[in-house]
Amino acid sequence: MSINDLLPSVATLSHADKFRLVQILLEQLAKEEGISAQQTPVPVETFNPRHYFGVAHQSRKNIDEYIASSREGWN
């Protein structure tokens, strides 16, 4: 089977399936070349947006206090 025979079938695949096909091909090539395929490392800690809640508000609060204190003598 040639590449020209495969291309029409590959064109009908979804993007996710095309990425999976490329991944499989790269793994096969690595195996043929004797290269160990590296797996994507799993993150130790998953992202938790609660750790960042209020961070932007805190800096704005500091800026607002600075502006208010600098305006005290202008009235």
C-alpha distances in whole Angstrom, upper triangle without the diagonal:
4,7,8,6,7,11,13,12,13,16,18,18,22,23,24,20,19,21,20,16,18,20,18,16,19,20,17,18,21,21,19,22,25,26,28,26,29,30,32,36,37,40,44,45,44,45,49,50,53,54,54,56,59,58,58,61,63,63,64,67,68,67,69,72,72,72,75,77,77,78,81,84,83,85
4,5,5,7,9,11,12,13,15,17,18,21,22,23,20,18,20,20,16,17,20,18,15,18,20,17,17,21,22,20,22,25,26,27,26,29,30,32,35,37,40,43,45,44,45,48,49,53,53,53,55,58,57,57,60,62,61,62,65,66,65,68,70,70,71,73,75,75,76,79,82,81,83
4,5,5,6,9,10,10,12,15,15,18,19,20,17,15,17,18,14,14,17,16,13,16,18,17,16,20,21,19,21,24,25,26,24,27,28,29,33,35,37,41,42,41,42,45,46,50,50,50,52,55,54,53,57,58,58,58,62,63,62,64,67,67,67,70,72,71,73,76,78,77,79
4,5,5,8,10,10,11,14,15,19,19,21,19,16,19,20,16,17,20,19,17,19,22,20,20,24,25,23,25,28,28,30,28,30,31,32,36,38,40,44,45,43,44,47,48,51,52,52,53,56,55,55,58,60,59,60,63,64,63,65,68,68,68,71,73,72,74,77,79,78,80
4,6,7,8,10,11,13,14,18,19,21,18,16,19,19,16,17,20,19,17,20,22,20,20,24,25,23,25,28,29,30,28,31,31,32,36,37,40,44,45,43,44,47,48,52,52,52,54,57,56,55,59,61,60,61,64,65,64,66,69,69,69,72,74,74,75,78,80,79,81
4,6,5,6,9,10,11,15,16,17,14,12,15,15,12,13,16,15,13,17,19,17,18,21,22,21,23,26,26,27,25,27,27,29,32,34,36,40,41,39,40,43,44,48,49,48,50,53,52,52,55,57,57,57,60,62,61,63,66,66,66,69,71,71,72,75,77,76,78
4,5,5,6,9,10,13,14,16,14,11,15,15,12,13,17,16,14,17,20,19,19,22,24,23,25,28,27,28,26,28,28,28,32,34,36,40,41,39,39,42,43,46,47,47,49,51,50,50,53,55,54,55,58,59,59,61,64,64,64,66,68,68,69,72,75,74,75
4,6,5,7,9,13,14,17,14,12,16,17,14,16,19,19,17,20,23,22,22,26,27,26,28,31,30,31,29,31,30,31,34,35,38,41,42,40,40,43,44,47,48,48,49,52,51,51,54,56,55,56,59,60,60,61,64,64,64,67,69,69,70,73,75,74,76
4,5,6,7,11,13,14,11,11,14,14,12,14,17,16,15,19,21,20,21,24,25,25,27,29,29,29,27,28,28,28,32,33,35,39,40,37,38,41,42,45,46,46,48,51,50,50,52,55,54,55,58,59,59,61,63,64,64,66,69,69,70,73,75,74,75
4,5,5,9,10,12,9,7,11,11,9,11,14,14,13,16,18,18,19,21,23,23,25,27,26,26,24,25,25,25,29,30,32,36,37,34,35,38,39,42,43,43,45,47,47,46,49,52,51,52,55,56,56,57,60,61,61,63,65,65,66,69,72,71,72
4,6,8,9,12,10,8,12,14,12,13,16,17,16,19,21,21,22,24,26,26,28,30,29,29,26,28,27,27,31,31,33,37,38,35,35,38,39,42,43,43,44,47,46,46,48,51,50,51,54,55,54,56,59,59,59,62,64,64,65,68,70,69,71
4,7,9,12,10,9,13,14,12,15,17,17,18,20,22,22,24,26,27,28,30,32,31,31,28,29,28,28,31,31,34,37,37,35,35,37,38,41,43,42,44,46,46,46,48,51,50,51,54,55,55,56,59,60,60,62,64,64,65,68,71,70,71
4,7,8,6,6,10,10,9,12,14,14,15,18,19,20,21,24,25,26,27,29,28,28,24,26,24,24,27,28,30,33,34,31,32,34,35,38,40,39,41,44,43,43,46,48,48,48,51,53,53,54,57,58,58,60,62,62,63,66,69,68,69
4,5,5,6,9,10,10,12,14,15,16,18,20,21,23,24,26,27,29,30,29,28,24,25,23,22,26,26,27,31,31,28,28,31,31,35,36,36,37,40,40,39,42,45,44,45,48,49,49,50,53,54,54,56,59,59,60,63,65,64,66
4,5,5,6,9,10,11,12,14,15,17,18,20,21,23,24,26,27,28,27,26,22,22,21,20,23,23,25,28,29,26,26,29,29,33,34,33,35,38,37,37,40,42,41,42,45,46,46,48,51,51,51,54,56,56,57,60,62,61,63
4,5,5,6,9,10,11,12,14,15,17,19,20,21,23,24,26,27,25,24,20,20,18,17,20,20,22,26,26,23,24,26,27,31,32,32,33,36,36,36,39,41,41,42,44,46,46,47,50,51,51,53,56,56,57,60,62,62,63
4,5,5,6,9,10,10,12,14,15,16,18,20,21,22,24,25,24,23,20,20,19,19,22,22,24,28,28,26,27,30,31,34,35,35,37,40,40,40,42,45,44,45,48,50,49,51,54,54,55,57,59,60,61,63,66,65,67
4,5,5,6,9,10,11,12,14,15,17,18,20,21,23,24,23,22,19,20,19,19,22,23,25,29,30,27,28,31,32,35,36,36,38,41,40,40,43,45,45,45,48,50,49,51,54,54,55,57,59,59,61,63,66,65,67
4,5,5,6,9,10,11,12,14,15,16,18,20,21,22,20,20,16,17,15,15,18,19,22,25,26,24,25,28,29,33,33,33,35,38,37,37,40,42,42,43,46,47,47,49,51,52,52,55,57,57,58,61,63,63,64
4,5,5,6,9,10,11,12,14,15,16,18,20,21,19,18,15,16,14,14,18,19,21,25,26,24,25,28,30,33,34,34,36,39,39,39,42,44,44,45,48,49,49,51,53,54,54,57,59,59,60,63,66,65,67
4,5,5,6,9,10,11,12,14,15,17,18,20,19,18,15,17,16,17,21,22,25,28,29,28,29,32,34,37,37,38,40,43,42,42,45,47,47,48,51,52,52,54,56,57,57,60,62,62,63,66,69,68,70
4,5,5,6,9,10,10,12,14,15,16,18,17,17,13,15,15,15,19,21,24,27,29,27,28,32,33,36,37,37,39,42,41,41,44,46,45,47,50,50,50,52,55,55,56,58,60,60,62,65,67,66,68
4,5,5,6,9,10,11,12,14,15,16,14,14,10,12,11,12,16,18,20,24,26,24,26,29,31,34,34,35,37,40,39,40,43,44,44,45,48,49,49,51,54,54,55,57,59,59,61,64,66,66,68
4,5,5,6,9,10,11,12,14,15,14,14,11,13,13,14,18,20,23,26,28,27,29,32,34,37,37,38,40,44,42,43,46,48,47,49,52,52,53,55,57,57,58,61,63,63,65,67,70,69,71
4,5,5,6,9,10,11,12,14,13,14,12,14,15,17,20,22,25,29,31,30,31,35,37,40,40,40,43,46,44,45,48,50,49,51,53,54,54,57,59,59,60,62,64,64,66,69,71,71,72
4,5,5,6,9,10,10,12,11,11,9,11,12,14,18,20,23,26,28,28,29,33,35,38,38,38,41,44,42,43,46,47,47,49,51,52,52,54,57,57,58,60,62,62,64,66,69,68,70
4,5,5,6,9,10,10,9,9,6,9,10,13,16,19,22,25,27,27,29,32,35,38,37,38,41,44,43,44,47,48,47,49,52,52,53,55,57,57,59,61,63,63,65,67,70,70,72
4,5,5,6,9,10,10,10,9,13,14,17,20,22,26,29,31,31,33,36,38,41,41,42,45,48,46,47,51,52,51,53,56,56,56,59,61,61,62,65,66,66,68,71,73,73,75
4,5,5,6,9,8,10,10,13,15,18,21,24,27,30,32,32,34,37,39,43,42,43,45,48,47,47,51,52,51,53,56,56,56,59,61,61,62,65,66,66,68,71,73,73,75
4,5,5,6,5,7,6,10,12,15,18,21,24,27,30,30,32,35,38,41,40,41,44,47,45,46,49,50,49,51,54,54,55,57,59,59,60,63,64,64,66,69,71,71,73
4,5,5,6,7,8,11,14,17,20,22,26,28,31,31,33,37,40,42,42,43,46,49,47,48,52,52,52,54,57,57,57,60,62,62,63,66,67,67,69,72,74,74,76
4,5,8,10,11,15,17,20,23,26,29,32,35,35,37,40,43,46,45,46,49,52,50,51,55,55,55,57,60,60,60,63,65,64,66,68,70,70,72,74,77,77,79
4,6,9,10,14,17,20,22,26,29,31,34,34,36,40,42,45,44,45,48,51,49,50,54,54,53,56,58,58,58,61,63,63,64,67,68,68,70,73,75,75,77
4,6,9,12,15,19,21,24,27,29,32,33,35,39,42,44,43,44,47,50,48,50,53,53,53,55,58,58,58,61,63,62,64,67,68,68,70,73,75,75,77
4,6,9,12,15,17,21,24,26,29,30,32,36,38,41,40,41,44,47,45,46,49,50,49,52,54,54,54,57,59,59,60,63,64,64,66,69,71,71,73
4,6,9,13,14,18,21,23,26,27,29,33,35,38,37,38,41,44,43,44,47,48,47,50,52,52,53,55,57,57,59,61,62,62,65,67,69,70,72
4,6,10,12,15,18,21,24,24,26,30,33,35,34,35,39,42,40,41,44,45,45,47,49,49,50,53,54,54,56,59,60,60,62,65,67,67,69
4,6,9,12,15,17,20,21,23,27,29,32,31,32,35,38,36,38,41,41,41,44,46,46,47,49,51,51,53,55,56,57,59,61,64,64,66
4,6,9,12,15,17,18,20,24,26,29,28,30,32,36,34,36,39,39,39,42,44,44,45,48,49,49,51,53,54,55,57,60,62,62,64
4,6,9,12,15,15,17,20,23,26,25,26,29,32,31,32,35,36,36,38,40,41,41,44,46,46,47,50,51,51,54,56,58,59,61
4,6,9,12,12,15,18,21,24,23,24,27,30,29,30,33,34,34,36,38,39,40,42,44,44,46,48,49,50,52,54,57,57,59
4,6,9,9,12,15,19,21,20,22,25,28,27,29,32,32,32,35,37,37,38,41,42,43,45,47,48,49,51,53,56,56,58
4,5,6,9,12,15,18,16,18,21,24,23,25,28,28,29,31,33,33,35,37,38,39,41,43,44,45,47,49,52,52,54
4,7,10,12,16,17,16,18,21,24,23,25,28,28,29,31,33,33,35,37,38,39,41,43,43,45,47,49,52,52,54
4,7,9,12,13,12,14,17,20,20,22,25,25,26,28,29,30,32,34,35,36,38,40,41,42,44,46,49,49,51
4,6,10,12,11,13,16,19,19,21,23,24,25,27,29,30,31,33,34,36,37,39,40,42,43,45,48,49,50
4,6,9,9,10,12,16,15,17,20,21,22,24,25,26,28,30,31,32,34,35,37,38,40,42,45,45,47
4,5,6,8,10,13,13,16,18,18,20,22,23,25,26,28,29,31,32,34,35,37,38,40,43,44,45
4,5,5,7,10,11,12,14,16,17,19,20,22,23,24,26,28,29,30,32,34,35,37,40,40,41
4,5,5,9,10,13,14,14,17,18,19,21,23,24,25,27,29,29,31,33,34,36,39,40,40
4,6,9,9,12,13,13,15,18,18,19,22,23,24,26,28,29,30,32,33,35,38,39,40
4,6,6,8,10,11,12,14,15,17,18,20,21,23,24,26,27,29,30,32,35,36,37
4,6,8,8,10,12,13,14,16,18,19,20,22,23,24,26,28,29,31,34,34,35
4,6,5,6,9,10,10,12,14,15,16,18,20,21,22,24,26,27,30,31,32
4,5,5,7,9,10,11,13,15,16,17,19,20,22,23,25,27,30,30,31
4,5,5,6,9,10,11,12,14,16,17,18,20,21,23,25,28,28,29
4,6,5,6,9,10,10,12,14,15,16,18,20,21,23,26,26,27
4,5,5,6,9,10,11,13,14,15,17,19,20,21,25,25,27
4,5,5,6,9,10,11,12,14,15,17,19,20,23,24,25
4,5,5,6,9,10,10,12,14,15,17,19,22,22,23
4,5,5,6,9,10,10,12,14,15,17,20,21,22
4,5,5,6,9,10,11,12,14,16,19,20,21
4,5,5,6,9,10,11,12,15,17,18,19
4,5,5,6,9,10,11,13,16,16,17
4,5,5,6,9,10,11,14,15,16
4,5,5,6,9,10,13,14,16
4,5,5,6,9,11,11,13
4,5,5,6,10,10,11
4,5,5,8,10,12
4,6,7,8,11
4,6,5,7
4,6,7
4,6
4
